[in-house]
Amino acid sequence: MLFLVLFVYRPPNSPVSWENEFCDILSLCESISGEVVIGDLNINLLDPIQKAKWNNRICKPYSLSRRRITKAI
């Protein structure tokens, strides 16, 4: 199985164009591998509006899910 590890920095208060570019990157990754590992993207998921936007715009279309690693390997 092939895994892609994606290093991306999202500055606070980044423009909407960042999300469009990120979607383009995810589309490319999707065509290369079925599994993509992404770290913290600086999204405030405690804000219900931001969380809904992130889920509808990024997570659902690309079948992304949040996983929390609590123990280092």
mmCIF file of the N, C-alpha and C atoms, coordinates in Angstrom:
data_MODEL
# 
_entry.id   MODEL 
# 
loop_
_atom_site.group_PDB 
_atom_site.id 
_atom_site.type_symbol 
_atom_site.label_atom_id 
_atom_site.label_alt_id 
_atom_site.label_comp_id 
_atom_site.label_asym_id 
_atom_site.label_entity_id 
_atom_site.label_seq_id 
_atom_site.pdbx_PDB_ins_code 
_atom_site.Cartn_x 
_atom_site.Cartn_y 
_atom_site.Cartn_z 
_atom_site.occupancy 
_atom_site.B_iso_or_equiv 
_atom_site.pdbx_formal_charge 
_atom_site.auth_seq_id 
_atom_site.auth_comp_id 
_atom_site.auth_asym_id 
_atom_site.auth_atom_id 
_atom_site.pdbx_PDB_model_num 
ATOM 1   N N  . MET A 1 1  ? 0.851   -1.176 0.000  1.00 0.00 ? 1  MET A N  1 
ATOM 2   C CA . MET A 1 1  ? 0.000   0.000  0.000  1.00 0.00 ? 1  MET A CA 1 
ATOM 3   C C  . MET A 1 1  ? 0.896   1.239  0.000  1.00 0.00 ? 1  MET A C  1 
ATOM 4   N N  . LEU A 1 2  ? 0.556   2.196  -0.787 1.00 0.00 ? 2  LEU A N  1 
ATOM 5   C CA . LEU A 1 2  ? 1.308   3.443  -0.899 1.00 0.00 ? 2  LEU A CA 1 
ATOM 6   C C  . LEU A 1 2  ? 0.645   4.536  -0.066 1.00 0.00 ? 2  LEU A C  1 
ATOM 7   N N  . PHE A 1 3  ? 1.439   5.208  0.756  1.00 0.00 ? 3  PHE A N  1 
ATOM 8   C CA . PHE A 1 3  ? 0.960   6.334  1.558  1.00 0.00 ? 3  PHE A CA 1 
ATOM 9   C C  . PHE A 1 3  ? 1.652   7.599  1.083  1.00 0.00 ? 3  PHE A C  1 
ATOM 10  N N  . LEU A 1 4  ? 0.917   8.666  0.994  1.00 0.00 ? 4  LEU A N  1 
ATOM 11  C CA . LEU A 1 4  ? 1.504   9.981  0.743  1.00 0.00 ? 4  LEU A CA 1 
ATOM 12  C C  . LEU A 1 4  ? 1.481   10.747 2.057  1.00 0.00 ? 4  LEU A C  1 
ATOM 13  N N  . VAL A 1 5  ? 2.582   11.381 2.381  1.00 0.00 ? 5  VAL A N  1 
ATOM 14  C CA . VAL A 1 5  ? 2.637   12.244 3.549  1.00 0.00 ? 5  VAL A CA 1 
ATOM 15  C C  . VAL A 1 5  ? 2.708   13.663 3.019  1.00 0.00 ? 5  VAL A C  1 
ATOM 16  N N  . LEU A 1 6  ? 1.730   14.456 3.368  1.00 0.00 ? 6  LEU A N  1 
ATOM 17  C CA . LEU A 1 6  ? 1.580   15.800 2.815  1.00 0.00 ? 6  LEU A CA 1 
ATOM 18  C C  . LEU A 1 6  ? 1.954   16.841 3.865  1.00 0.00 ? 6  LEU A C  1 
ATOM 19  N N  . PHE A 1 7  ? 2.904   17.694 3.537  1.00 0.00 ? 7  PHE A N  1 
ATOM 20  C CA . PHE A 1 7  ? 3.302   18.791 4.418  1.00 0.00 ? 7  PHE A CA 1 
ATOM 21  C C  . PHE A 1 7  ? 2.739   20.087 3.846  1.00 0.00 ? 7  PHE A C  1 
ATOM 22  N N  . VAL A 1 8  ? 1.824   20.694 4.570  1.00 0.00 ? 8  VAL A N  1 
ATOM 23  C CA . VAL A 1 8  ? 1.156   21.900 4.110  1.00 0.00 ? 8  VAL A CA 1 
ATOM 24  C C  . VAL A 1 8  ? 1.069   22.877 5.276  1.00 0.00 ? 8  VAL A C  1 
ATOM 25  N N  . TYR A 1 9  ? 1.285   24.149 5.002  1.00 0.00 ? 9  TYR A N  1 
ATOM 26  C CA . TYR A 1 9  ? 1.114   25.160 6.038  1.00 0.00 ? 9  TYR A CA 1 
ATOM 27  C C  . TYR A 1 9  ? -0.033  26.065 5.647  1.00 0.00 ? 9  TYR A C  1 
ATOM 28  N N  . ARG A 1 10 ? -0.999  26.206 6.533  1.00 0.00 ? 10 ARG A N  1 
ATOM 29  C CA . ARG A 1 10 ? -2.112  27.122 6.317  1.00 0.00 ? 10 ARG A CA 1 
ATOM 30  C C  . ARG A 1 10 ? -1.978  28.248 7.329  1.00 0.00 ? 10 ARG A C  1 
ATOM 31  N N  . PRO A 1 11 ? -1.602  29.447 6.852  1.00 0.00 ? 11 PRO A N  1 
ATOM 32  C CA . PRO A 1 11 ? -1.475  30.571 7.783  1.00 0.00 ? 11 PRO A CA 1 
ATOM 33  C C  . PRO A 1 11 ? -2.831  30.966 8.359  1.00 0.00 ? 11 PRO A C  1 
ATOM 34  N N  . PRO A 1 12 ? -2.841  31.485 9.584  1.00 0.00 ? 12 PRO A N  1 
ATOM 35  C CA . PRO A 1 12 ? -4.109  31.984 10.135 1.00 0.00 ? 12 PRO A CA 1 
ATOM 36  C C  . PRO A 1 12 ? -4.677  33.066 9.217  1.00 0.00 ? 12 PRO A C  1 
ATOM 37  N N  . ASN A 1 13 ? -5.979  33.094 9.107  1.00 0.00 ? 13 ASN A N  1 
ATOM 38  C CA . ASN A 1 13 ? -6.672  34.081 8.266  1.00 0.00 ? 13 ASN A CA 1 
ATOM 39  C C  . ASN A 1 13 ? -6.218  34.019 6.812  1.00 0.00 ? 13 ASN A C  1 
ATOM 40  N N  . SER A 1 14 ? -5.938  32.824 6.332  1.00 0.00 ? 14 SER A N  1 
ATOM 41  C CA . SER A 1 14 ? -5.527  32.686 4.930  1.00 0.00 ? 14 SER A CA 1 
ATOM 42  C C  . SER A 1 14 ? -6.722  32.958 4.013  1.00 0.00 ? 14 SER A C  1 
ATOM 43  N N  . PRO A 1 15 ? -6.462  33.397 2.789  1.00 0.00 ? 15 PRO A N  1 
ATOM 44  C CA . PRO A 1 15 ? -7.559  33.709 1.861  1.00 0.00 ? 15 PRO A CA 1 
ATOM 45  C C  . PRO A 1 15 ? -8.267  32.439 1.389  1.00 0.00 ? 15 PRO A C  1 
ATOM 46  N N  . VAL A 1 16 ? -9.441  32.617 0.832  1.00 0.00 ? 16 VAL A N  1 
ATOM 47  C CA . VAL A 1 16 ? -10.222 31.488 0.311  1.00 0.00 ? 16 VAL A CA 1 
ATOM 48  C C  . VAL A 1 16 ? -9.442  30.746 -0.769 1.00 0.00 ? 16 VAL A C  1 
ATOM 49  N N  . SER A 1 17 ? -8.588  31.439 -1.484 1.00 0.00 ? 17 SER A N  1 
ATOM 50  C CA . SER A 1 17 ? -7.814  30.793 -2.542 1.00 0.00 ? 17 SER A CA 1 
ATOM 51  C C  . SER A 1 17 ? -6.959  29.653 -1.990 1.00 0.00 ? 17 SER A C  1 
ATOM 52  N N  . TRP A 1 18 ? -6.594  29.719 -0.700 1.00 0.00 ? 18 TRP A N  1 
ATOM 53  C CA . TRP A 1 18 ? -5.815  28.633 -0.099 1.00 0.00 ? 18 TRP A CA 1 
ATOM 54  C C  . TRP A 1 18 ? -6.603  27.334 -0.159 1.00 0.00 ? 18 TRP A C  1 
ATOM 55  N N  . GLU A 1 19 ? -7.888  27.400 0.158  1.00 0.00 ? 19 GLU A N  1 
ATOM 56  C CA . GLU A 1 19 ? -8.725  26.199 0.120  1.00 0.00 ? 19 GLU A CA 1 
ATOM 57  C C  . GLU A 1 19 ? -8.817  25.637 -1.290 1.00 0.00 ? 19 GLU A C  1 
ATOM 58  N N  . ASN A 1 20 ? -8.936  26.504 -2.287 1.00 0.00 ? 20 ASN A N  1 
ATOM 59  C CA . ASN A 1 20 ? -8.994  26.045 -3.677 1.00 0.00 ? 20 ASN A CA 1 
ATOM 60  C C  . ASN A 1 20 ? -7.702  25.338 -4.068 1.00 0.00 ? 20 ASN A C  1 
ATOM 61  N N  . GLU A 1 21 ? -6.570  25.914 -3.688 1.00 0.00 ? 21 GLU A N  1 
ATOM 62  C CA . GLU A 1 21 ? -5.282  25.296 -3.997 1.00 0.00 ? 21 GLU A CA 1 
ATOM 63  C C  . GLU A 1 21 ? -5.124  23.973 -3.256 1.00 0.00 ? 21 GLU A C  1 
ATOM 64  N N  . PHE A 1 22 ? -5.593  23.927 -2.016 1.00 0.00 ? 22 PHE A N  1 
ATOM 65  C CA . PHE A 1 22 ? -5.512  22.695 -1.250 1.00 0.00 ? 22 PHE A CA 1 
ATOM 66  C C  . PHE A 1 22 ? -6.368  21.605 -1.899 1.00 0.00 ? 22 PHE A C  1 
ATOM 67  N N  . CYS A 1 23 ? -7.548  21.955 -2.385 1.00 0.00 ? 23 CYS A N  1 
ATOM 68  C CA . CYS A 1 23 ? -8.403  20.991 -3.092 1.00 0.00 ? 23 CYS A CA 1 
ATOM 69  C C  . CYS A 1 23 ? -7.703  20.457 -4.337 1.00 0.00 ? 23 CYS A C  1 
ATOM 70  N N  . ASP A 1 24 ? -7.005  21.333 -5.045 1.00 0.00 ? 24 ASP A N  1 
ATOM 71  C CA . ASP A 1 24 ? -6.238  20.893 -6.220 1.00 0.00 ? 24 ASP A CA 1 
ATOM 72  C C  . ASP A 1 24 ? -5.161  19.889 -5.825 1.00 0.00 ? 24 ASP A C  1 
ATOM 73  N N  . ILE A 1 25 ? -4.477  20.165 -4.717 1.00 0.00 ? 25 ILE A N  1 
ATOM 74  C CA . ILE A 1 25 ? -3.440  19.254 -4.229 1.00 0.00 ? 25 ILE A CA 1 
ATOM 75  C C  . ILE A 1 25 ? -4.058  17.914 -3.839 1.00 0.00 ? 25 ILE A C  1 
ATOM 76  N N  . LEU A 1 26 ? -5.196  17.952 -3.137 1.00 0.00 ? 26 LEU A N  1 
ATOM 77  C CA . LEU A 1 26 ? -5.854  16.700 -2.742 1.00 0.00 ? 26 LEU A CA 1 
ATOM 78  C C  . LEU A 1 26 ? -6.300  15.885 -3.959 1.00 0.00 ? 26 LEU A C  1 
ATOM 79  N N  . SER A 1 27 ? -6.766  16.561 -4.994 1.00 0.00 ? 27 SER A N  1 
ATOM 80  C CA . SER A 1 27 ? -7.175  15.854 -6.220 1.00 0.00 ? 27 SER A CA 1 
ATOM 81  C C  . SER A 1 27 ? -5.978  15.137 -6.844 1.00 0.00 ? 27 SER A C  1 
ATOM 82  N N  . LEU A 1 28 ? -4.846  15.811 -6.854 1.00 0.00 ? 28 LEU A N  1 
ATOM 83  C CA . LEU A 1 28 ? -3.629  15.204 -7.391 1.00 0.00 ? 28 LEU A CA 1 
ATOM 84  C C  . LEU A 1 28 ? -3.217  14.012 -6.533 1.00 0.00 ? 28 LEU A C  1 
ATOM 85  N N  . CYS A 1 29 ? -3.236  14.173 -5.230 1.00 0.00 ? 29 CYS A N  1 
ATOM 86  C CA . CYS A 1 29 ? -2.875  13.088 -4.314 1.00 0.00 ? 29 CYS A CA 1 
ATOM 87  C C  . CYS A 1 29 ? -3.800  11.890 -4.487 1.00 0.00 ? 29 CYS A C  1 
ATOM 88  N N  . GLU A 1 30 ? -5.070  12.185 -4.672 1.00 0.00 ? 30 GLU A N  1 
ATOM 89  C CA . GLU A 1 30 ? -6.073  11.130 -4.829 1.00 0.00 ? 30 GLU A CA 1 
ATOM 90  C C  . GLU A 1 30 ? -5.783  10.276 -6.073 1.00 0.00 ? 30 GLU A C  1 
ATOM 91  N N  . SER A 1 31 ? -5.252  10.913 -7.111 1.00 0.00 ? 31 SER A N  1 
ATOM 92  C CA . SER A 1 31 ? -4.949  10.175 -8.335 1.00 0.00 ? 31 SER A CA 1 
ATOM 93  C C  . SER A 1 31 ? -3.678  9.335  -8.201 1.00 0.00 ? 31 SER A C  1 
ATOM 94  N N  . ILE A 1 32 ? -2.835  9.649  -7.204 1.00 0.00 ? 32 ILE A N  1 
ATOM 95  C CA . ILE A 1 32 ? -1.572  8.930  -7.013 1.00 0.00 ? 32 ILE A CA 1 
ATOM 96  C C  . ILE A 1 32 ? -1.720  7.801  -5.998 1.00 0.00 ? 32 ILE A C  1 
ATOM 97  N N  . SER A 1 33 ? -2.435  8.065  -4.903 1.00 0.00 ? 33 SER A N  1 
ATOM 98  C CA . SER A 1 33 ? -2.501  7.102  -3.804 1.00 0.00 ? 33 SER A CA 1 
ATOM 99  C C  . SER A 1 33 ? -3.873  7.127  -3.146 1.00 0.00 ? 33 SER A C  1 
ATOM 100 N N  . GLY A 1 34 ? -4.241  6.011  -2.562 1.00 0.00 ? 34 GLY A N  1 
ATOM 101 C CA . GLY A 1 34 ? -5.506  5.940  -1.847 1.00 0.00 ? 34 GLY A CA 1 
ATOM 102 C C  . GLY A 1 34 ? -5.416  6.454  -0.424 1.00 0.00 ? 34 GLY A C  1 
ATOM 103 N N  . GLU A 1 35 ? -4.202  6.560  0.113  1.00 0.00 ? 35 GLU A N  1 
ATOM 104 C CA . GLU A 1 35 ? -4.008  6.981  1.493  1.00 0.00 ? 35 GLU A CA 1 
ATOM 105 C C  . GLU A 1 35 ? -3.127  8.223  1.541  1.00 0.00 ? 35 GLU A C  1 
ATOM 106 N N  . VAL A 1 36 ? -3.614  9.249  2.225  1.00 0.00 ? 36 VAL A N  1 
ATOM 107 C CA . VAL A 1 36 ? -2.865  10.493 2.377  1.00 0.00 ? 36 VAL A CA 1 
ATOM 108 C C  . VAL A 1 36 ? -2.825  10.821 3.862  1.00 0.00 ? 36 VAL A C  1 
ATOM 109 N N  . VAL A 1 37 ? -1.634  11.115 4.370  1.00 0.00 ? 37 VAL A N  1 
ATOM 110 C CA . VAL A 1 37 ? -1.471  11.482 5.776  1.00 0.00 ? 37 VAL A CA 1 
ATOM 111 C C  . VAL A 1 37 ? -1.256  12.990 5.829  1.00 0.00 ? 37 VAL A C  1 
ATOM 112 N N  . ILE A 1 38 ? -2.114  13.689 6.571  1.00 0.00 ? 38 ILE A N  1 
ATOM 113 C CA . ILE A 1 38 ? -2.063  15.149 6.670  1.00 0.00 ? 38 ILE A CA 1 
ATOM 114 C C  . ILE A 1 38 ? -2.039  15.512 8.144  1.00 0.00 ? 38 ILE A C  1 
ATOM 115 N N  . GLY A 1 39 ? -1.276  16.522 8.499  1.00 0.00 ? 39 GLY A N  1 
ATOM 116 C CA . GLY A 1 39 ? -1.207  16.948 9.895  1.00 0.00 ? 39 GLY A CA 1 
ATOM 117 C C  . GLY A 1 39 ? -2.159  18.092 10.193 1.00 0.00 ? 39 GLY A C  1 
ATOM 118 N N  . ASP A 1 40 ? -1.829  18.856 11.191 1.00 0.00 ? 40 ASP A N  1 
ATOM 119 C CA . ASP A 1 40 ? -2.642  19.981 11.641 1.00 0.00 ? 40 ASP A CA 1 
ATOM 120 C C  . ASP A 1 40 ? -2.684  21.066 10.563 1.00 0.00 ? 40 ASP A C  1 
ATOM 121 N N  . LEU A 1 41 ? -3.883  21.475 10.174 1.00 0.00 ? 41 LEU A N  1 
ATOM 122 C CA . LEU A 1 41 ? -4.033  22.498 9.134  1.00 0.00 ? 41 LEU A CA 1 
ATOM 123 C C  . LEU A 1 41 ? -4.483  23.846 9.680  1.00 0.00 ? 41 LEU A C  1 
ATOM 124 N N  . ASN A 1 42 ? -4.401  24.008 10.999 1.00 0.00 ? 42 ASN A N  1 
ATOM 125 C CA . ASN A 1 42 ? -4.708  25.296 11.613 1.00 0.00 ? 42 ASN A CA 1 
ATOM 126 C C  . ASN A 1 42 ? -6.157  25.726 11.359 1.00 0.00 ? 42 ASN A C  1 
ATOM 127 N N  . ILE A 1 43 ? -7.080  24.768 11.448 1.00 0.00 ? 43 ILE A N  1 
ATOM 128 C CA . ILE A 1 43 ? -8.506  25.035 11.283 1.00 0.00 ? 43 ILE A CA 1 
ATOM 129 C C  . ILE A 1 43 ? -9.147  24.965 12.668 1.00 0.00 ? 43 ILE A C  1 
ATOM 130 N N  . ASN A 1 44 ? -9.929  25.963 13.018 1.00 0.00 ? 44 ASN A N  1 
ATOM 131 C CA . ASN A 1 44 ? -10.589 25.978 14.324 1.00 0.00 ? 44 ASN A CA 1 
ATOM 132 C C  . ASN A 1 44 ? -11.851 25.122 14.264 1.00 0.00 ? 44 ASN A C  1 
ATOM 133 N N  . LEU A 1 45 ? -11.712 23.845 14.605 1.00 0.00 ? 45 LEU A N  1 
ATOM 134 C CA . LEU A 1 45 ? -12.853 22.932 14.550 1.00 0.00 ? 45 LEU A CA 1 
ATOM 135 C C  . LEU A 1 45 ? -13.781 23.074 15.744 1.00 0.00 ? 45 LEU A C  1 
ATOM 136 N N  . LEU A 1 46 ? -13.434 23.941 16.691 1.00 0.00 ? 46 LEU A N  1 
ATOM 137 C CA . LEU A 1 46 ? -14.350 24.229 17.795 1.00 0.00 ? 46 LEU A CA 1 
ATOM 138 C C  . LEU A 1 46 ? -15.420 25.232 17.377 1.00 0.00 ? 46 LEU A C  1 
ATOM 139 N N  . ASP A 1 47 ? -15.164 25.967 16.297 1.00 0.00 ? 47 ASP A N  1 
ATOM 140 C CA . ASP A 1 47 ? -16.137 26.908 15.740 1.00 0.00 ? 47 ASP A CA 1 
ATOM 141 C C  . ASP A 1 47 ? -17.073 26.116 14.824 1.00 0.00 ? 47 ASP A C  1 
ATOM 142 N N  . PRO A 1 48 ? -18.371 26.021 15.163 1.00 0.00 ? 48 PRO A N  1 
ATOM 143 C CA . PRO A 1 48 ? -19.294 25.193 14.375 1.00 0.00 ? 48 PRO A CA 1 
ATOM 144 C C  . PRO A 1 48 ? -19.375 25.593 12.900 1.00 0.00 ? 48 PRO A C  1 
ATOM 145 N N  . ILE A 1 49 ? -19.244 26.861 12.602 1.00 0.00 ? 49 ILE A N  1 
ATOM 146 C CA . ILE A 1 49 ? -19.294 27.314 11.205 1.00 0.00 ? 49 ILE A CA 1 
ATOM 147 C C  . ILE A 1 49 ? -18.064 26.843 10.453 1.00 0.00 ? 49 ILE A C  1 
ATOM 148 N N  . GLN A 1 50 ? -16.884 27.009 11.061 1.00 0.00 ? 50 GLN A N  1 
ATOM 149 C CA . GLN A 1 50 ? -15.647 26.550 10.424 1.00 0.00 ? 50 GLN A CA 1 
ATOM 150 C C  . GLN A 1 50 ? -15.644 25.029 10.260 1.00 0.00 ? 50 GLN A C  1 
ATOM 151 N N  . LYS A 1 51 ? -16.133 24.334 11.282 1.00 0.00 ? 51 LYS A N  1 
ATOM 152 C CA . LYS A 1 51 ? -16.168 22.876 11.226 1.00 0.00 ? 51 LYS A CA 1 
ATOM 153 C C  . LYS A 1 51 ? -17.075 22.394 10.098 1.00 0.00 ? 51 LYS A C  1 
ATOM 154 N N  . ALA A 1 52 ? -18.263 22.988 9.975  1.00 0.00 ? 52 ALA A N  1 
ATOM 155 C CA . ALA A 1 52 ? -19.198 22.599 8.914  1.00 0.00 ? 52 ALA A CA 1 
ATOM 156 C C  . ALA A 1 52 ? -18.609 22.904 7.539  1.00 0.00 ? 52 ALA A C  1 
ATOM 157 N N  . LYS A 1 53 ? -18.000 24.072 7.428  1.00 0.00 ? 53 LYS A N  1 
ATOM 158 C CA . LYS A 1 53 ? -17.383 24.463 6.156  1.00 0.00 ? 53 LYS A CA 1 
ATOM 159 C C  . LYS A 1 53 ? -16.281 23.480 5.776  1.00 0.00 ? 53 LYS A C  1 
ATOM 160 N N  . TRP A 1 54 ? -15.417 23.144 6.739  1.00 0.00 ? 54 TRP A N  1 
ATOM 161 C CA . TRP A 1 54 ? -14.313 22.216 6.492  1.00 0.00 ? 54 TRP A CA 1 
ATOM 162 C C  . TRP A 1 54 ? -14.850 20.837 6.107  1.00 0.00 ? 54 TRP A C  1 
ATOM 163 N N  . ASN A 1 55 ? -15.856 20.357 6.840  1.00 0.00 ? 55 ASN A N  1 
ATOM 164 C CA . ASN A 1 55 ? -16.429 19.044 6.534  1.00 0.00 ? 55 ASN A CA 1 
ATOM 165 C C  . ASN A 1 55 ? -17.056 19.005 5.151  1.00 0.00 ? 55 ASN A C  1 
ATOM 166 N N  . ASN A 1 56 ? -17.822 20.022 4.797  1.00 0.00 ? 56 ASN A N  1 
ATOM 167 C CA . ASN A 1 56 ? -18.528 20.030 3.510  1.00 0.00 ? 56 ASN A CA 1 
ATOM 168 C C  . ASN A 1 56 ? -17.615 20.320 2.324  1.00 0.00 ? 56 ASN A C  1 
ATOM 169 N N  . ARG A 1 57 ? -16.625 21.155 2.527  1.00 0.00 ? 57 ARG A N  1 
ATOM 170 C CA . ARG A 1 57 ? -15.755 21.583 1.417  1.00 0.00 ? 57 ARG A CA 1 
ATOM 171 C C  . ARG A 1 57 ? -14.570 20.648 1.192  1.00 0.00 ? 57 ARG A C  1 
ATOM 172 N N  . ILE A 1 58 ? -14.039 20.072 2.268  1.00 0.00 ? 58 ILE A N  1 
ATOM 173 C CA . ILE A 1 58 ? -12.817 19.292 2.152  1.00 0.00 ? 58 ILE A CA 1 
ATOM 174 C C  . ILE A 1 58 ? -13.014 17.823 2.544  1.00 0.00 ? 58 ILE A C  1 
ATOM 175 N N  . CYS A 1 59 ? -13.516 17.577 3.726  1.00 0.00 ? 59 CYS A N  1 
ATOM 176 C CA . CYS A 1 59 ? -13.564 16.201 4.236  1.00 0.00 ? 59 CYS A CA 1 
ATOM 177 C C  . CYS A 1 59 ? -14.473 15.279 3.431  1.00 0.00 ? 59 CYS A C  1 
ATOM 178 N N  . LYS A 1 60 ? -15.712 15.667 3.227  1.00 0.00 ? 60 LYS A N  1 
ATOM 179 C CA . LYS A 1 60 ? -16.656 14.786 2.528  1.00 0.00 ? 60 LYS A CA 1 
ATOM 180 C C  . LYS A 1 60 ? -16.263 14.526 1.077  1.00 0.00 ? 60 LYS A C  1 
ATOM 181 N N  . PRO A 1 61 ? -15.951 15.564 0.279  1.00 0.00 ? 61 PRO A N  1 
ATOM 182 C CA . PRO A 1 61 ? -15.608 15.289 -1.122 1.00 0.00 ? 61 PRO A CA 1 
ATOM 183 C C  . PRO A 1 61 ? -14.375 14.400 -1.300 1.00 0.00 ? 61 PRO A C  1 
ATOM 184 N N  . TYR A 1 62 ? -13.423 14.475 -0.360 1.00 0.00 ? 62 TYR A N  1 
ATOM 185 C CA . TYR A 1 62 ? -12.190 13.704 -0.481 1.00 0.00 ? 62 TYR A CA 1 
ATOM 186 C C  . TYR A 1 62 ? -12.139 12.522 0.485  1.00 0.00 ? 62 TYR A C  1 
ATOM 187 N N  . SER A 1 63 ? -13.251 12.234 1.125  1.00 0.00 ? 63 SER A N  1 
ATOM 188 C CA . SER A 1 63 ? -13.360 11.102 2.065  1.00 0.00 ? 63 SER A CA 1 
ATOM 189 C C  . SER A 1 63 ? -12.275 11.142 3.132  1.00 0.00 ? 63 SER A C  1 
ATOM 190 N N  . LEU A 1 64 ? -12.016 12.329 3.664  1.00 0.00 ? 64 LEU A N  1 
ATOM 191 C CA . LEU A 1 64 ? -11.023 12.475 4.722  1.00 0.00 ? 64 LEU A CA 1 
ATOM 192 C C  . LEU A 1 64 ? -11.686 12.249 6.070  1.00 0.00 ? 64 LEU A C  1 
ATOM 193 N N  . SER A 1 65 ? -10.946 11.690 6.979  1.00 0.00 ? 65 SER A N  1 
ATOM 194 C CA . SER A 1 65 ? -11.455 11.504 8.335  1.00 0.00 ? 65 SER A CA 1 
ATOM 195 C C  . SER A 1 65 ? -10.380 11.934 9.326  1.00 0.00 ? 65 SER A C  1 
ATOM 196 N N  . ARG A 1 66 ? -10.827 12.379 10.478 1.00 0.00 ? 66 ARG A N  1 
ATOM 197 C CA . ARG A 1 66 ? -9.892  12.799 11.520 1.00 0.00 ? 66 ARG A CA 1 
ATOM 198 C C  . ARG A 1 66 ? -9.519  11.603 12.372 1.00 0.00 ? 66 ARG A C  1 
ATOM 199 N N  . ARG A 1 67 ? -8.253  11.467 12.602 1.00 0.00 ? 67 ARG A N  1 
ATOM 200 C CA . ARG A 1 67 ? -7.766  10.421 13.494 1.00 0.00 ? 67 ARG A CA 1 
ATOM 201 C C  . ARG A 1 67 ? -6.754  11.049 14.428 1.00 0.00 ? 67 ARG A C  1 
ATOM 202 N N  . ARG A 1 68 ? -6.875  10.741 15.660 1.00 0.00 ? 68 ARG A N  1 
ATOM 203 C CA . ARG A 1 68 ? -5.964  11.287 16.658 1.00 0.00 ? 68 ARG A CA 1 
ATOM 204 C C  . ARG A 1 68 ? -5.003  10.183 17.098 1.00 0.00 ? 68 ARG A C  1 
ATOM 205 N N  . ILE A 1 69 ? -3.738  10.463 16.952 1.00 0.00 ? 69 ILE A N  1 
ATOM 206 C CA . ILE A 1 69 ? -2.715  9.523  17.416 1.00 0.00 ? 69 ILE A CA 1 
ATOM 207 C C  . ILE A 1 69 ? -2.323  9.952  18.816 1.00 0.00 ? 69 ILE A C  1 
ATOM 208 N N  . THR A 1 70 ? -2.517  9.070  19.762 1.00 0.00 ? 70 THR A N  1 
ATOM 209 C CA . THR A 1 70 ? -2.227  9.433  21.152 1.00 0.00 ? 70 THR A CA 1 
ATOM 210 C C  . THR A 1 70 ? -0.943  8.812  21.666 1.00 0.00 ? 70 THR A C  1 
ATOM 211 N N  . LYS A 1 71 ? -0.386  7.889  20.919 1.00 0.00 ? 71 LYS A N  1 
ATOM 212 C CA . LYS A 1 71 ? 0.825   7.228  21.380 1.00 0.00 ? 71 LYS A CA 1 
ATOM 213 C C  . LYS A 1 71 ? 1.845   7.194  20.249 1.00 0.00 ? 71 LYS A C  1 
ATOM 214 N N  . ALA A 1 72 ? 3.035   7.673  20.526 1.00 0.00 ? 72 ALA A N  1 
ATOM 215 C CA . ALA A 1 72 ? 4.090   7.635  19.522 1.00 0.00 ? 72 ALA A CA 1 
ATOM 216 C C  . ALA A 1 72 ? 4.517   6.187  19.283 1.00 0.00 ? 72 ALA A C  1 
ATOM 217 N N  . ILE A 1 73 ? 4.852   5.902  18.073 1.00 0.00 ? 73 ILE A N  1 
ATOM 218 C CA . ILE A 1 73 ? 5.255   4.524  17.718 1.00 0.00 ? 73 ILE A CA 1 
ATOM 219 C C  . ILE A 1 73 ? 6.737   4.363  17.969 1.00 0.00 ? 73 ILE A C  1 
# 
